[in-house]
Amino acid sequence: MAKAASKNAKIKDAKASAEAKNWTKVIRAVRSPKTGAYTFKEAIVHKDKVKEYLAN
């Protein structure tokens, strides 16, 4: 039989998943000055800072 998870583990996982929902993966297309081809930059950004990240 499998070992049952403790209550503390379940609470800790719930807090971690709630915190993880505040982050967003942002993919940005950047044009190369030499070739003109696009490359993609990925970043994990807090949901409140997405517009600031894309503005830079």
MMTF fields as JSON, N, C-alpha, C and O atoms, coordinates in Angstrom:
{
  "mmtfVersion": "1.0.0",
  "mmtfProducer": "UNKNOWN",
  "numBonds": 223,
  "numAtoms": 224,
  "numGroups": 56,
  "numChains": 1,
  "numModels": 1,
  "chainsPerModel": [1],
  "groupsPerChain": [56],
  "chainIdList": ["A"],
  "bondAtomList": [4, 2, 8, 6, 12, 10, 16, 14, 20, 18, 24, 22, 28, 26, 32, 30, 36, 34, 40, 38, 44, 42, 48, 46, 52, 50, 56, 54, 60, 58, 64, 62, 68, 66, 72, 70, 76, 74, 80, 78, 84, 82, 88, 86, 92, 90, 96, 94, 100, 98, 104, 102, 108, 106, 112, 110, 116, 114, 120, 118, 124, 122, 128, 126, 132, 130, 136, 134, 140, 138, 144, 142, 148, 146, 152, 150, 156, 154, 160, 158, 164, 162, 168, 166, 172, 170, 176, 174, 180, 178, 184, 182, 188, 186, 192, 190, 196, 194, 200, 198, 204, 202, 208, 206, 212, 210, 216, 214, 220, 218],
  "bondOrderList": [1, 1, 1, 1, 1, 1, 1, 1, 1, 1, 1, 1, 1, 1, 1, 1, 1, 1, 1, 1, 1, 1, 1, 1, 1, 1, 1, 1, 1, 1, 1, 1, 1, 1, 1, 1, 1, 1, 1, 1, 1, 1, 1, 1, 1, 1, 1, 1, 1, 1, 1, 1, 1, 1, 1],
  "groupList": [{"groupName": "MET", "atomNameList": ["N", "CA", "C", "O"], "elementList": ["N", "C", "C", "O"], "formalChargeList": [0, 0, 0, 0], "bondAtomList": [1, 0, 2, 1, 3, 2], "bondOrderList": [1, 1, 2], "singleLetterCode": "M", "chemCompType": "L-PEPTIDE LINKING"}, {"groupName": "ALA", "atomNameList": ["N", "CA", "C", "O"], "elementList": ["N", "C", "C", "O"], "formalChargeList": [0, 0, 0, 0], "bondAtomList": [1, 0, 2, 1, 3, 2], "bondOrderList": [1, 1, 2], "singleLetterCode": "A", "chemCompType": "L-PEPTIDE LINKING"}, {"groupName": "LYS", "atomNameList": ["N", "CA", "C", "O"], "elementList": ["N", "C", "C", "O"], "formalChargeList": [0, 0, 0, 0], "bondAtomList": [1, 0, 2, 1, 3, 2], "bondOrderList": [1, 1, 2], "singleLetterCode": "K", "chemCompType": "L-PEPTIDE LINKING"}, {"groupName": "SER", "atomNameList": ["N", "CA", "C", "O"], "elementList": ["N", "C", "C", "O"], "formalChargeList": [0, 0, 0, 0], "bondAtomList": [1, 0, 2, 1, 3, 2], "bondOrderList": [1, 1, 2], "singleLetterCode": "S", "chemCompType": "L-PEPTIDE LINKING"}, {"groupName": "ASN", "atomNameList": ["N", "CA", "C", "O"], "elementList": ["N", "C", "C", "O"], "formalChargeList": [0, 0, 0, 0], "bondAtomList": [1, 0, 2, 1, 3, 2], "bondOrderList": [1, 1, 2], "singleLetterCode": "N", "chemCompType": "L-PEPTIDE LINKING"}, {"groupName": "ILE", "atomNameList": ["N", "CA", "C", "O"], "elementList": ["N", "C", "C", "O"], "formalChargeList": [0, 0, 0, 0], "bondAtomList": [1, 0, 2, 1, 3, 2], "bondOrderList": [1, 1, 2], "singleLetterCode": "I", "chemCompType": "L-PEPTIDE LINKING"}, {"groupName": "ASP", "atomNameList": ["N", "CA", "C", "O"], "elementList": ["N", "C", "C", "O"], "formalChargeList": [0, 0, 0, 0], "bondAtomList": [1, 0, 2, 1, 3, 2], "bondOrderList": [1, 1, 2], "singleLetterCode": "D", "chemCompType": "L-PEPTIDE LINKING"}, {"groupName": "GLU", "atomNameList": ["N", "CA", "C", "O"], "elementList": ["N", "C", "C", "O"], "formalChargeList": [0, 0, 0, 0], "bondAtomList": [1, 0, 2, 1, 3, 2], "bondOrderList": [1, 1, 2], "singleLetterCode": "E", "chemCompType": "L-PEPTIDE LINKING"}, {"groupName": "TRP", "atomNameList": ["N", "CA", "C", "O"], "elementList": ["N", "C", "C", "O"], "formalChargeList": [0, 0, 0, 0], "bondAtomList": [1, 0, 2, 1, 3, 2], "bondOrderList": [1, 1, 2], "singleLetterCode": "W", "chemCompType": "L-PEPTIDE LINKING"}, {"groupName": "THR", "atomNameList": ["N", "CA", "C", "O"], "elementList": ["N", "C", "C", "O"], "formalChargeList": [0, 0, 0, 0], "bondAtomList": [1, 0, 2, 1, 3, 2], "bondOrderList": [1, 1, 2], "singleLetterCode": "T", "chemCompType": "L-PEPTIDE LINKING"}, {"groupName": "VAL", "atomNameList": ["N", "CA", "C", "O"], "elementList": ["N", "C", "C", "O"], "formalChargeList": [0, 0, 0, 0], "bondAtomList": [1, 0, 2, 1, 3, 2], "bondOrderList": [1, 1, 2], "singleLetterCode": "V", "chemCompType": "L-PEPTIDE LINKING"}, {"groupName": "ARG", "atomNameList": ["N", "CA", "C", "O"], "elementList": ["N", "C", "C", "O"], "formalChargeList": [0, 0, 0, 0], "bondAtomList": [1, 0, 2, 1, 3, 2], "bondOrderList": [1, 1, 2], "singleLetterCode": "R", "chemCompType": "L-PEPTIDE LINKING"}, {"groupName": "PRO", "atomNameList": ["N", "CA", "C", "O"], "elementList": ["N", "C", "C", "O"], "formalChargeList": [0, 0, 0, 0], "bondAtomList": [1, 0, 2, 1, 3, 2], "bondOrderList": [1, 1, 2], "singleLetterCode": "P", "chemCompType": "L-PEPTIDE LINKING"}, {"groupName": "GLY", "atomNameList": ["N", "CA", "C", "O"], "elementList": ["N", "C", "C", "O"], "formalChargeList": [0, 0, 0, 0], "bondAtomList": [1, 0, 2, 1, 3, 2], "bondOrderList": [1, 1, 2], "singleLetterCode": "G", "chemCompType": "PEPTIDE LINKING"}, {"groupName": "TYR", "atomNameList": ["N", "CA", "C", "O"], "elementList": ["N", "C", "C", "O"], "formalChargeList": [0, 0, 0, 0], "bondAtomList": [1, 0, 2, 1, 3, 2], "bondOrderList": [1, 1, 2], "singleLetterCode": "Y", "chemCompType": "L-PEPTIDE LINKING"}, {"groupName": "PHE", "atomNameList": ["N", "CA", "C", "O"], "elementList": ["N", "C", "C", "O"], "formalChargeList": [0, 0, 0, 0], "bondAtomList": [1, 0, 2, 1, 3, 2], "bondOrderList": [1, 1, 2], "singleLetterCode": "F", "chemCompType": "L-PEPTIDE LINKING"}, {"groupName": "HIS", "atomNameList": ["N", "CA", "C", "O"], "elementList": ["N", "C", "C", "O"], "formalChargeList": [0, 0, 0, 0], "bondAtomList": [1, 0, 2, 1, 3, 2], "bondOrderList": [1, 1, 2], "singleLetterCode": "H", "chemCompType": "L-PEPTIDE LINKING"}, {"groupName": "LEU", "atomNameList": ["N", "CA", "C", "O"], "elementList": ["N", "C", "C", "O"], "formalChargeList": [0, 0, 0, 0], "bondAtomList": [1, 0, 2, 1, 3, 2], "bondOrderList": [1, 1, 2], "singleLetterCode": "L", "chemCompType": "L-PEPTIDE LINKING"}],
  "groupTypeList": [0, 1, 2, 1, 1, 3, 2, 4, 1, 2, 5, 2, 6, 1, 2, 1, 3, 1, 7, 1, 2, 4, 8, 9, 2, 10, 5, 11, 1, 10, 11, 3, 12, 2, 9, 13, 1, 14, 9, 15, 2, 7, 1, 5, 10, 16, 2, 6, 2, 10, 2, 7, 14, 17, 1, 4],
  "groupIdList": [1, 2, 3, 4, 5, 6, 7, 8, 9, 10, 11, 12, 13, 14, 15, 16, 17, 18, 19, 20, 21, 22, 23, 24, 25, 26, 27, 28, 29, 30, 31, 32, 33, 34, 35, 36, 37, 38, 39, 40, 41, 42, 43, 44, 45, 46, 47, 48, 49, 50, 51, 52, 53, 54, 55, 56],
  "secStructList": [7, 7, 7, 7, 7, 7, 2, 2, 2, 2, 2, 2, 2, 2, 2, 2, 2, 2, 2, 2, 6, 6, 3, 3, 3, 3, 3, 3, 3, 3, 3, 7, 6, 6, 6, 7, 7, 3, 3, 3, 3, 3, 3, 3, 3, 3, 4, 4, 4, 2, 2, 2, 2, 2, 2, 7],
  "xCoordList": [0.828, 0.0, 0.874, 1.98, 0.375, 1.093, 0.957, -0.037, 1.963, 1.953, 1.07, 1.169, 0.226, -0.681, 0.091, 0.989, -0.262, 0.379, -0.14, -1.315, 0.739, 0.333, -0.426, -0.35, -1.148, -1.894, -0.961, -1.273, 0.189, 1.128, 1.646, 1.831, 1.88, 2.352, 1.289, 1.603, 0.04, -1.046, -1.194, -1.412, -1.08, -1.2, -0.034, -0.223, 1.159, 2.34, 2.208, 2.549, 1.714, 1.521, 0.462, 0.607, -0.578, -1.627, -1.091, -1.423, -0.26, 0.339, 1.276, 1.293, 2.059, 3.0, 2.252, 2.662, 1.177, 0.429, -0.28, -0.421, -0.725, -1.351, -0.323, -0.639, 0.888, 1.951, 2.37, 2.675, 2.393, 2.817, 1.859, 2.257, 0.624, -0.357, -0.099, -0.711, 0.789, 1.098, 2.191, 2.536, 2.744, 3.843, 3.367, 2.504, 3.944, 3.54, 4.775, 5.795, 4.683, 5.765, 5.511, 4.452, 6.489, 6.359, 7.336, 8.517, 6.855, 7.689, 7.676, 6.619, 8.869, 9.007, 9.825, 10.875, 9.368, 10.098, 11.065, 10.668, 12.339, 13.371, 14.026, 14.422, 14.143, 14.719, 16.227, 16.707, 16.97, 18.42, 18.833, 18.337, 19.737, 20.154, 21.009, 21.024, 21.708, 22.574, 21.79, 21.941, 20.944, 20.269, 18.818, 18.256, 18.224, 16.82, 15.879, 14.661, 16.434, 15.61, 15.144, 15.779, 14.039, 13.502, 14.019, 14.142, 14.315, 14.6, 13.608, 13.015, 13.426, 12.436, 13.107, 13.895, 12.791, 13.304, 12.165, 11.065, 12.451, 11.448, 11.862, 13.048, 10.883, 11.16, 9.937, 8.801, 10.198, 9.14, 9.057, 10.013, 7.901, 7.73, 6.498, 5.521, 6.547, 5.37, 4.257, 4.518, 3.024, 1.911, 1.71, 1.142, 2.161, 2.019, 3.072, 2.913, 4.134, 5.246, 5.32, 6.315, 4.308, 4.343, 4.422, 5.234, 3.613, 3.622, 4.949, 5.434, 5.549, 6.858, 7.919, 8.778, 7.862, 8.831, 8.714, 9.723, 7.498, 7.298, 7.612, 7.938, 7.525, 7.832, 9.323, 9.718, 10.155, 11.616, 12.146, 13.349],
  "yCoordList": [-1.185, 0.0, 1.251, 1.251, 2.287, 3.561, 4.293, 4.152, 5.067, 5.849, 7.085, 7.77, 7.362, 8.504, 9.8, 9.85, 10.836, 12.145, 12.804, 12.677, 13.499, 14.171, 15.455, 15.968, 15.967, 17.215, 18.376, 19.231, 18.418, 19.519, 19.57, 20.656, 18.43, 18.388, 18.934, 19.659, 18.591, 19.079, 20.591, 21.269, 21.126, 22.569, 23.296, 24.342, 22.746, 23.363, 23.401, 24.407, 22.311, 22.26, 23.26, 23.861, 23.45, 24.399, 25.82, 26.618, 26.141, 27.478, 27.706, 28.794, 26.699, 26.822, 26.998, 27.801, 26.267, 26.401, 27.749, 28.304, 28.278, 29.595, 30.669, 31.619, 30.527, 31.483, 31.362, 32.374, 30.174, 29.957, 30.593, 30.909, 30.781, 31.379, 32.865, 33.467, 33.469, 34.888, 35.144, 36.299, 34.099, 34.239, 33.854, 32.991, 34.51, 34.296, 34.107, 34.762, 33.218, 33.045, 34.002, 33.962, 34.868, 35.866, 35.502, 35.276, 35.445, 35.162, 36.403, 36.905, 36.886, 38.148, 37.927, 37.288, 38.438, 38.338, 39.513, 40.667, 39.21, 40.237, 40.097, 38.997, 41.181, 41.148, 41.345, 42.245, 40.516, 40.602, 41.766, 41.88, 42.635, 43.755, 43.315, 44.0, 42.201, 41.733, 41.079, 41.441, 40.104, 39.315, 39.722, 39.432, 40.375, 40.743, 39.624, 39.795, 38.471, 37.341, 37.558, 38.271, 36.937, 37.046, 35.911, 34.77, 36.24, 35.25, 35.477, 36.55, 34.478, 34.577, 34.509, 33.603, 35.467, 35.516, 35.144, 35.69, 34.207, 33.764, 34.193, 34.185, 34.571, 34.957, 34.636, 34.66, 34.339, 34.146, 35.445, 35.835, 36.111, 37.44, 37.43, 36.737, 38.197, 38.334, 39.0, 39.884, 38.582, 39.058, 40.568, 41.15, 41.209, 42.659, 43.414, 44.611, 42.747, 43.406, 43.063, 43.392, 42.417, 41.996, 43.192, 43.184, 44.204, 45.37, 46.099, 46.572, 46.196, 46.833, 46.056, 46.65, 44.726, 43.882, 44.062, 44.191, 44.071, 44.207, 45.61, 45.78, 46.609, 47.988, 48.195, 49.043, 47.443, 47.599, 46.897, 46.933],
  "zCoordList": [0.0, 0.0, 0.0, 0.541, -0.599, -0.659, 0.663, 1.376, 0.967, 2.192, 2.0, 0.982, 2.958, 2.868, 3.108, 3.949, 2.371, 2.538, 3.812, 4.157, 4.493, 5.727, 5.412, 4.296, 6.384, 6.211, 5.922, 5.092, 6.599, 6.404, 4.973, 4.425, 4.368, 2.983, 2.045, 1.101, 2.299, 1.448, 1.567, 0.562, 2.774, 2.984, 2.319, 1.697, 2.448, 1.845, 0.324, -0.297, -0.287, -1.728, -2.179, -3.244, -1.41, -1.755, -1.746, -2.623, -0.757, -0.699, -1.863, -2.44, -2.22, -3.331, -4.654, -5.492, -4.844, -6.092, -6.175, -7.264, -5.046, -5.044, -5.392, -6.107, -4.898, -5.209, -6.67, -7.301, -7.214, -8.599, -9.6, -10.721, -9.213, -10.12, -10.338, -11.221, -9.56, -9.705, -10.735, -10.982, -11.34, -12.293, -13.692, -13.851, -14.707, -16.086, -16.952, -16.739, -17.923, -18.893, -20.044, -20.67, -20.323, -21.375, -22.486, -22.224, -23.713, -24.876, -25.752, -26.136, -26.058, -26.766, -28.035, -27.983, -29.163, -30.423, -30.513, -30.353, -30.771, -30.881, -32.244, -32.631, -32.966, -34.303, -34.236, -33.546, -34.943, -34.983, -35.883, -37.004, -35.408, -36.251, -37.452, -38.475, -37.345, -38.435, -39.568, -40.734, -39.204, -40.23, -40.464, -41.52, -39.513, -39.637, -39.231, -39.268, -38.839, -38.416, -36.981, -36.204, -36.654, -35.305, -34.427, -34.873, -33.183, -32.161, -31.043, -30.939, -30.211, -29.156, -27.798, -27.527, -26.95, -25.586, -24.648, -24.731, -23.759, -22.792, -21.402, -21.071, -20.581, -19.201, -18.346, -18.818, -17.094, -16.112, -15.317, -14.647, -15.399, -14.821, -13.92, -14.204, -12.839, -11.972, -12.768, -13.585, -12.535, -13.356, -13.293, -14.217, -12.228, -12.12, -12.93, -13.17, -13.353, -14.04, -15.526, -16.171, -16.088, -17.487, -18.428, -19.353, -18.22, -19.103, -19.055, -20.083, -17.867, -17.742, -18.507, -19.159, -18.43, -19.137, -20.639, -21.332, -21.141, -22.584, -23.082, -24.257, -22.231, -22.634, -22.843, -23.643, -22.144, -22.284, -23.492, -23.748]
}
